[in-house]
Amino acid sequence: MKRQEKILIVRERLSALYPDSECTLTYKDPFQLLIATQLAAQCTDARVNIVTKTLYKKYPTVESFAAADLTELEQDIKSTGFYHNKAKNIIGCAKKLLSDFGGKVPKTMEELLSLPGTGRKTANLVLGDAFGIPGIVIDTHAKRLAGRIGLTKEETPEKIEKDLMKFTPKDYWTMLGHHFVDHGRAVCDARKPKCENCVLSDICTYAKKNKK
């Protein structure tokens, strides 16, 4: 089966299975999503949402984050892990937004990548969910599922993203990432995937190979 055919089946079945699939980070505007996504690195969305609930009240604007005390911000976000780098990047990001972009989150990949703490995963999430600009988010779930299903043989996130873009309908780019997250959490677990209960088992390379 060609990958172009396989991705259409993935889209149809996962759309039916997860009709309400969406970003699980809580945010009110592009800047809040940008910060939340940076905090979500090596941390669960649930934990980030607990932290940002009070964080955004303490720092309600880009200006307030830019003026934040580094040590204090580190303590505010400590439970998300890697808080030294995250705090440094968040302050640096806010300052660059003010100096280079008028305090607004830019809408292009190139500009987003110029912000401290912002890689392609974060940029694609912000573009897709905050601005409606299609982007494929490659996180641990996407990397695992794309490989197992047989959609790519690439290993690095950037190469996986570019490979999937070749045959995935552009209007499905953003939702594909959300579907991968939902299915990865519910069925295609890293250690013990529930292949017997998977709607994709008949087209999945991994499931066929490990079928008893």
C-alpha positions as CSV (number, residue, x, y, z in Angstrom):
1,M,0.0,0.0,0.0
2,K,1.3,3.4,-1.0
3,R,1.9,5.9,1.8
4,Q,-0.6,8.3,0.1
5,E,-3.3,5.7,0.5
6,K,-2.3,4.8,4.0
7,I,-2.4,8.4,5.3
8,L,-6.0,8.7,4.0
9,I,-7.0,5.6,6.0
10,V,-5.3,7.0,9.1
11,R,-7.1,10.3,8.7
12,E,-10.5,8.6,8.2
13,R,-10.3,6.2,11.1
14,L,-8.6,8.5,13.6
15,S,-11.0,11.3,12.8
16,A,-13.9,9.0,13.6
17,L,-12.2,7.7,16.8
18,Y,-11.1,11.1,18.1
19,P,-13.6,13.6,16.7
20,D,-12.8,16.2,19.4
21,S,-9.0,15.9,19.1
22,E,-7.2,19.2,19.9
23,C,-4.3,20.7,21.6
24,T,-4.4,19.8,25.3
25,L,-2.4,22.8,26.5
26,T,-4.5,25.6,28.1
27,Y,-4.0,29.0,26.5
28,K,-5.9,32.2,25.6
29,D,-3.6,33.7,22.9
30,P,-0.6,32.8,20.8
31,F,1.9,34.0,23.4
32,Q,0.4,31.9,26.1
33,L,0.5,28.8,23.8
34,L,4.2,29.6,22.9
35,I,5.2,29.7,26.6
36,A,3.1,26.6,27.5
37,T,4.7,24.7,24.6
38,Q,8.2,25.6,25.8
39,L,7.3,24.5,29.3
40,A,5.9,21.2,27.9
41,A,9.3,19.9,26.8
42,Q,10.0,16.7,28.8
43,C,6.8,17.4,30.8
44,T,3.2,16.4,30.6
45,D,0.6,18.8,29.4
46,A,-1.5,18.2,32.5
47,R,1.4,19.4,34.7
48,V,2.0,22.4,32.5
49,N,-1.7,23.4,32.7
50,I,-1.5,23.4,36.5
51,V,1.6,25.6,36.4
52,T,0.3,28.1,33.8
53,K,-3.0,28.6,35.6
54,T,-1.2,30.7,38.2
55,L,1.8,31.7,36.0
56,Y,-0.3,33.7,33.6
57,K,-2.0,35.5,36.5
58,K,1.4,36.5,37.9
59,Y,2.8,37.4,34.4
60,P,-0.2,38.5,32.3
61,T,1.8,40.1,29.5
62,V,4.8,39.8,27.3
63,E,6.3,42.7,29.1
64,S,5.9,41.1,32.5
65,F,7.7,38.0,31.4
66,A,10.5,40.1,29.9
67,A,10.9,41.9,33.2
68,A,10.7,38.7,35.3
69,D,13.4,37.9,37.8
70,L,15.2,34.8,36.6
71,T,15.5,33.1,39.9
72,E,11.9,33.8,40.8
73,L,10.6,32.5,37.4
74,E,12.7,29.4,37.9
75,Q,10.8,28.6,41.1
76,D,7.5,29.4,39.5
77,I,8.0,26.8,36.8
78,K,10.3,24.4,38.7
79,S,7.8,21.5,38.7
80,T,7.9,21.3,34.8
81,G,11.6,20.2,34.9
82,F,14.6,21.7,33.2
83,Y,13.5,25.0,34.8
84,H,16.9,26.7,34.6
85,N,16.9,26.6,30.8
86,K,13.2,27.1,30.4
87,A,13.2,30.2,32.6
88,K,16.2,31.7,30.7
89,N,14.6,31.0,27.3
90,I,11.2,32.3,28.3
91,I,12.6,35.6,29.5
92,G,14.8,35.8,26.4
93,C,11.9,34.9,24.1
94,A,9.7,37.7,25.7
95,K,12.5,40.2,25.3
96,K,13.0,39.3,21.6
97,L,9.3,39.5,20.9
98,L,9.4,43.1,22.3
99,S,12.5,44.2,20.5
100,D,12.0,42.5,17.1
101,F,8.3,41.8,16.7
102,G,6.4,44.6,18.5
103,G,5.5,42.2,21.4
104,K,3.5,40.0,19.0
105,V,4.2,36.3,18.2
106,P,5.3,36.1,14.6
107,K,3.4,33.9,12.1
108,T,6.3,32.3,10.1
109,M,8.5,29.4,10.8
110,E,11.7,31.3,10.2
111,E,10.7,34.1,12.6
112,L,9.5,31.7,15.3
113,L,12.8,29.7,15.1
114,S,14.7,32.9,15.9
115,L,13.0,33.0,19.4
116,P,15.0,31.4,22.3
117,G,13.6,28.0,23.3
118,T,11.6,27.6,20.1
119,G,12.3,24.6,17.8
120,R,10.2,23.3,14.9
121,K,7.9,21.3,17.2
122,T,7.0,24.4,19.1
123,A,6.8,26.5,16.0
124,N,4.5,24.1,14.2
125,L,2.2,23.8,17.2
126,V,1.9,27.6,17.5
127,L,1.4,28.0,13.7
128,G,-1.3,25.3,13.5
129,D,-3.3,26.0,16.7
130,A,-2.8,29.7,17.3
131,F,-2.9,30.9,13.7
132,G,-4.5,28.1,11.6
133,I,-1.3,27.8,9.5
134,P,-0.7,24.0,8.7
135,G,2.2,22.4,10.4
136,I,3.1,18.8,11.4
137,V,4.2,18.5,15.0
138,I,6.7,15.7,15.6
139,D,6.8,14.8,19.2
140,T,7.5,11.4,20.8
141,H,4.0,10.2,19.9
142,A,4.3,11.3,16.3
143,K,7.8,9.8,15.9
144,R,6.7,6.5,17.3
145,L,3.4,6.1,15.5
146,A,4.7,7.3,12.1
147,G,7.4,4.8,12.3
148,R,5.3,1.9,13.5
149,I,2.5,2.5,11.0
150,G,5.0,2.6,8.2
151,L,4.6,6.2,7.1
152,T,8.3,6.9,7.3
153,K,11.7,5.3,7.8
154,E,13.3,8.5,8.9
155,E,14.6,8.8,12.5
156,T,15.0,12.5,13.3
157,P,12.0,14.8,14.0
158,E,12.8,17.3,11.2
159,K,13.3,14.5,8.6
160,I,10.1,12.8,9.7
161,E,8.2,16.1,9.4
162,K,9.5,16.8,5.9
163,D,8.9,13.2,4.8
164,L,5.3,13.3,6.0
165,M,4.7,16.6,4.3
166,K,5.4,15.0,0.9
167,F,2.2,12.9,0.9
168,T,0.0,14.1,3.8
169,P,-2.9,16.4,2.7
170,K,-1.9,19.9,3.9
171,D,-5.3,20.5,5.5
172,Y,-4.6,17.5,7.7
173,W,-1.1,18.5,8.9
174,T,-2.1,20.1,12.2
175,M,-4.8,17.5,13.1
176,L,-2.4,14.6,12.3
177,G,-0.2,15.7,15.2
178,H,-3.2,15.8,17.6
179,H,-4.4,12.4,16.4
180,F,-1.0,10.9,16.9
181,V,-1.0,12.2,20.5
182,D,-4.5,10.9,21.3
183,H,-3.8,7.5,19.7
184,G,-0.4,7.2,21.3
185,R,-1.8,7.8,24.7
186,A,-4.9,5.6,24.4
187,V,-3.7,2.7,22.2
188,C,-0.2,2.8,20.7
189,D,1.8,2.9,24.0
190,A,5.5,3.0,23.8
191,R,6.1,-0.2,25.8
192,K,2.9,-2.2,25.4
193,P,0.9,-1.1,22.3
194,K,-2.7,-2.5,22.2
195,C,-2.4,-3.7,18.6
196,E,-5.4,-6.1,19.1
197,N,-7.6,-3.1,19.8
198,C,-6.2,-0.7,17.2
199,V,-8.2,0.5,14.3
200,L,-5.1,0.7,12.2
201,S,-3.7,-2.8,12.9
202,D,-4.6,-4.0,9.4
203,I,-2.4,-1.3,7.7
204,C,0.2,-1.0,10.4
205,T,3.7,-2.4,9.7
206,Y,4.4,-2.9,13.4
207,A,1.2,-4.7,14.1
208,K,1.6,-7.1,11.2
209,K,5.1,-7.9,12.1
210,N,4.3,-8.6,15.7
211,K,1.0,-10.4,15.1
212,K,0.8,-13.7,17.0
